[in-house]
């Protein structure tokens, strides 16, 4: 028996055991969110500069 080849410990692949797939959002939902954020921040730059 060659003790030089012994290894201590174990590597756990967390992605393999704990990852749960979440489907991507639809493009129209993302576009709607971006446009709503743009409307919310429309006047902020003017307020900061004045």
N, C-alpha and C positions, 0 to 999 in steps of 0.2 A: 504494500500500500504506500503510495507516494503522497505524503502530507503537503508537499509543495504545490499540488494542484487543487487543494481544498479551497473553497470560497466561503466567505462568511457574508450573510445577508441575502436579501432577495429584492428584486426590482418589481414594483407593481406598476403596470400600465394603467393609470387612472382613466385615460381616455377610453380605453377598451371596455372597462367595466362600469364607468359612471356617466359617460357622455350620453345625453339624450338629444336626438336630432330635433331641431325646431325648423320647420319649413320657412323659407324666406317670404317676406311680405310681398304683396303684388305691387307692381310698378305704379299703378294709379294711386294706391294708398300712400306710397312714399312721396309722390309728386304733390298730393294734397297736403301732406304734412309740411313739406318745404315751402309751399306757397302760403300756408297759414302762418308759419314762422316769419316769413318775409313781410307779411302784412303787419304782424305784431311789432317788428323792429324797424318799420319804415321811418318813423320820425325820431328815433333815438339819436342818430348821429347829429341831426339838426339841433336837438335839445342840448347835447353835450357841447357843441361848438358855440352856441349862443351865450 
